[in-house]
Amino acid sequence: MKQWDTVNPHREISRIAFTPDTGIMTGSQKQGAIDLNGPTLSIKIRLTHGVIGPGKITLLEHVDSLGGISAAAREMGMTYRRAWHLIDSLNKALGRPVVATATGGTGGGGAHLTEFGRELVQRYRATMPVLEEDAAPLLKWLAGIDSGAEAADPG
């Protein structure tokens, strides 16, 4: 499930939210429709020398689909420098490149994910629904506590 950032609606955040009335929010809903006052889950993986989270994964997806770091940065509402820094931090933290770049010229430059970068995105995205499903009973229970309503034990 996904929630959308209000500052930049193009930036997806892997997060789920619960309210006592509605339960799990769906990925097609925009943040304006989601009550973010309830408990939410946001997953970041801390490495020895960096962090992998939904923002960096989304950036990689945009680089892959748009064919360049500049286009991906524009899509996400950030500067090229910021996007490059995030990609470089992933490369350094993981000890291998996640993006391959081509120098500009007559045909222009560009960028694409390396095989390792594609596998990273695929594995991250495959793991998130499992974690979200596992966290659902806890978040629903916490939403009931937050609202002052009686909440069932998550099990």
C-alpha positions as a Markdown table, in Angstrom:
| # | Residue | x | y | z |
|---|---|---|---|---|
| 1 | Met | 0.0 | 0.0 | 0.0 |
| 2 | Lys | 1.2 | 3.5 | -0.6 |
| 3 | Gln | 0.5 | 6.9 | 0.7 |
| 4 | Trp | 1.2 | 10.2 | -1.1 |
| 5 | Asp | 3.3 | 13.1 | 0.2 |
| 6 | Thr | 1.4 | 16.3 | 0.3 |
| 7 | Val | 4.4 | 18.5 | -0.6 |
| 8 | Asn | 5.1 | 16.5 | -3.8 |
| 9 | Pro | 2.2 | 14.3 | -5.0 |
| 10 | His | 4.6 | 12.5 | -7.4 |
| 11 | Arg | 6.7 | 11.1 | -4.5 |
| 12 | Glu | 5.4 | 7.8 | -3.2 |
| 13 | Ile | 6.0 | 6.8 | 0.3 |
| 14 | Ser | 5.6 | 3.1 | 1.3 |
| 15 | Arg | 3.4 | 3.5 | 4.3 |
| 16 | Ile | 0.1 | 2.3 | 5.5 |
| 17 | Ala | -2.3 | 4.1 | 7.8 |
| 18 | Phe | -5.2 | 2.9 | 9.9 |
| 19 | Thr | -8.2 | 4.7 | 11.4 |
| 20 | Pro | -10.7 | 3.0 | 13.7 |
| 21 | Asp | -13.6 | 3.6 | 11.2 |
| 22 | Thr | -12.0 | 2.5 | 7.9 |
| 23 | Gly | -9.1 | 0.2 | 8.7 |
| 24 | Ile | -6.4 | -0.2 | 6.0 |
| 25 | Met | -6.1 | 2.6 | 3.5 |
| 26 | Thr | -5.6 | 1.5 | -0.1 |
| 27 | Gly | -2.7 | 2.4 | -2.4 |
| 28 | Ser | -4.9 | 4.4 | -4.8 |
| 29 | Gln | -5.9 | 6.9 | -2.3 |
| 30 | Lys | -4.2 | 10.3 | -2.0 |
| 31 | Gln | -2.9 | 11.6 | 1.3 |
| 32 | Gly | -5.7 | 14.2 | 1.5 |
| 33 | Ala | -8.1 | 11.3 | 1.8 |
| 34 | Ile | -6.1 | 9.4 | 4.4 |
| 35 | Asp | -6.2 | 10.2 | 8.1 |
| 36 | Leu | -2.5 | 10.4 | 9.0 |
| 37 | Asn | -3.3 | 11.1 | 12.6 |
| 38 | Gly | -3.4 | 7.3 | 13.2 |
| 39 | Pro | -0.4 | 5.0 | 13.5 |
| 40 | Thr | 1.6 | 4.5 | 10.3 |
| 41 | Leu | 4.4 | 2.2 | 9.2 |
| 42 | Ser | 7.4 | 3.5 | 7.3 |
| 43 | Ile | 10.2 | 1.1 | 6.6 |
| 44 | Lys | 13.9 | 2.1 | 6.2 |
| 45 | Ile | 16.7 | -0.3 | 6.1 |
| 46 | Arg | 19.8 | 0.9 | 8.0 |
| 47 | Leu | 23.1 | -0.4 | 6.6 |
| 48 | Thr | 26.5 | 0.0 | 8.1 |
| 49 | His | 27.2 | 3.1 | 5.9 |
| 50 | Gly | 23.7 | 4.3 | 4.8 |
| 51 | Val | 20.0 | 3.9 | 4.6 |
| 52 | Ile | 17.6 | 2.4 | 2.0 |
| 53 | Gly | 14.1 | 3.7 | 2.1 |
| 54 | Pro | 11.0 | 4.3 | 0.0 |
| 55 | Gly | 12.3 | 7.7 | -1.3 |
| 56 | Lys | 15.5 | 6.3 | -2.7 |
| 57 | Ile | 13.7 | 3.3 | -4.2 |
| 58 | Thr | 11.2 | 5.6 | -5.9 |
| 59 | Leu | 14.1 | 7.7 | -7.3 |
| 60 | Leu | 15.6 | 4.5 | -8.7 |
| 61 | Glu | 12.3 | 3.6 | -10.3 |
| 62 | His | 12.0 | 7.0 | -11.9 |
| 63 | Val | 15.6 | 6.9 | -13.2 |
| 64 | Asp | 14.7 | 3.5 | -14.8 |
| 65 | Ser | 11.4 | 4.6 | -16.3 |
| 66 | Leu | 12.5 | 8.1 | -17.4 |
| 67 | Gly | 16.0 | 7.2 | -18.6 |
| 68 | Gly | 17.9 | 9.8 | -16.6 |
| 69 | Ile | 18.7 | 11.3 | -13.3 |
| 70 | Ser | 17.6 | 14.9 | -14.3 |
| 71 | Ala | 14.2 | 13.7 | -15.4 |
| 72 | Ala | 13.8 | 11.6 | -12.3 |
| 73 | Ala | 14.8 | 14.5 | -10.1 |
| 74 | Arg | 12.3 | 16.8 | -11.8 |
| 75 | Glu | 9.6 | 14.2 | -11.5 |
| 76 | Met | 10.2 | 14.0 | -7.7 |
| 77 | Gly | 10.6 | 17.8 | -7.2 |
| 78 | Met | 14.2 | 17.7 | -6.2 |
| 79 | Thr | 17.4 | 19.1 | -7.7 |
| 80 | Tyr | 19.7 | 17.0 | -9.9 |
| 81 | Arg | 22.4 | 17.5 | -7.2 |
| 82 | Arg | 20.1 | 16.0 | -4.5 |
| 83 | Ala | 19.2 | 13.1 | -6.7 |
| 84 | Trp | 22.8 | 12.4 | -7.6 |
| 85 | His | 23.8 | 12.5 | -3.9 |
| 86 | Leu | 21.1 | 10.0 | -3.0 |
| 87 | Ile | 22.2 | 7.6 | -5.8 |
| 88 | Asp | 25.8 | 8.1 | -4.9 |
| 89 | Ser | 25.0 | 7.3 | -1.2 |
| 90 | Leu | 23.4 | 4.1 | -2.3 |
| 91 | Asn | 26.3 | 3.1 | -4.5 |
| 92 | Lys | 28.8 | 3.7 | -1.6 |
| 93 | Ala | 26.6 | 2.1 | 1.1 |
| 94 | Leu | 26.1 | -1.1 | -1.1 |
| 95 | Gly | 29.6 | -1.2 | -2.5 |
| 96 | Arg | 28.4 | -1.4 | -6.1 |
| 97 | Pro | 26.6 | 0.8 | -8.5 |
| 98 | Val | 22.8 | 0.8 | -8.7 |
| 99 | Val | 22.7 | 3.3 | -11.6 |
| 100 | Ala | 24.8 | 3.4 | -14.8 |
| 101 | Thr | 25.2 | 6.7 | -16.6 |
| 102 | Ala | 26.2 | 7.7 | -20.1 |
| 103 | Thr | 27.9 | 11.0 | -20.8 |
| 104 | Gly | 26.0 | 13.5 | -22.8 |
| 105 | Gly | 26.8 | 14.4 | -26.4 |
| 106 | Thr | 25.0 | 14.3 | -29.8 |
| 107 | Gly | 22.6 | 11.6 | -28.6 |
| 108 | Gly | 22.5 | 13.0 | -25.1 |
| 109 | Gly | 23.3 | 11.3 | -21.9 |
| 110 | Gly | 21.2 | 9.2 | -19.8 |
| 111 | Ala | 21.0 | 6.7 | -16.9 |
| 112 | His | 19.5 | 3.3 | -16.2 |
| 113 | Leu | 19.5 | 0.9 | -13.4 |
| 114 | Thr | 22.2 | -1.8 | -13.3 |
| 115 | Glu | 21.2 | -5.4 | -12.9 |
| 116 | Phe | 21.9 | -5.0 | -9.2 |
| 117 | Gly | 19.9 | -1.8 | -9.0 |
| 118 | Arg | 16.9 | -3.5 | -10.6 |
| 119 | Glu | 17.2 | -6.5 | -8.2 |
| 120 | Leu | 17.4 | -4.1 | -5.2 |
| 121 | Val | 14.2 | -2.3 | -6.3 |
| 122 | Gln | 12.4 | -5.6 | -7.0 |
| 123 | Arg | 13.4 | -7.2 | -3.7 |
| 124 | Tyr | 12.5 | -4.0 | -1.7 |
| 125 | Arg | 9.1 | -3.7 | -3.4 |
| 126 | Ala | 8.4 | -7.5 | -2.9 |
| 127 | Thr | 9.2 | -7.3 | 0.8 |
| 128 | Met | 7.1 | -4.2 | 1.7 |
| 129 | Pro | 3.6 | -5.8 | 1.3 |
| 130 | Val | 4.7 | -8.7 | 3.5 |
| 131 | Leu | 5.9 | -6.3 | 6.3 |
| 132 | Glu | 2.8 | -4.1 | 5.9 |
| 133 | Glu | 0.5 | -7.2 | 6.2 |
| 134 | Asp | 2.3 | -8.4 | 9.3 |
| 135 | Ala | 2.1 | -4.9 | 10.9 |
| 136 | Ala | -1.6 | -4.5 | 10.1 |
| 137 | Pro | -3.0 | -6.0 | 13.4 |
| 138 | Leu | -0.7 | -3.9 | 15.5 |
| 139 | Leu | -1.5 | -0.7 | 13.7 |
| 140 | Lys | -5.2 | -1.3 | 13.8 |
| 141 | Trp | -4.9 | -2.0 | 17.5 |
| 142 | Leu | -2.9 | 1.2 | 18.1 |
| 143 | Ala | -5.4 | 3.2 | 16.0 |
| 144 | Gly | -8.1 | 2.1 | 18.5 |
| 145 | Ile | -6.0 | 3.2 | 21.4 |
| 146 | Asp | -5.2 | 6.5 | 19.7 |
| 147 | Ser | -9.0 | 7.2 | 19.2 |
| 148 | Gly | -9.9 | 6.1 | 22.7 |
| 149 | Ala | -12.0 | 3.3 | 21.3 |
| 150 | Glu | -11.9 | -0.2 | 22.5 |
| 151 | Ala | -9.5 | -2.2 | 20.5 |
| 152 | Ala | -9.2 | -5.9 | 20.1 |
| 153 | Asp | -5.9 | -7.6 | 20.9 |
| 154 | Pro | -3.9 | -8.0 | 17.7 |
| 155 | Gly | -3.0 | -11.6 | 18.5 |
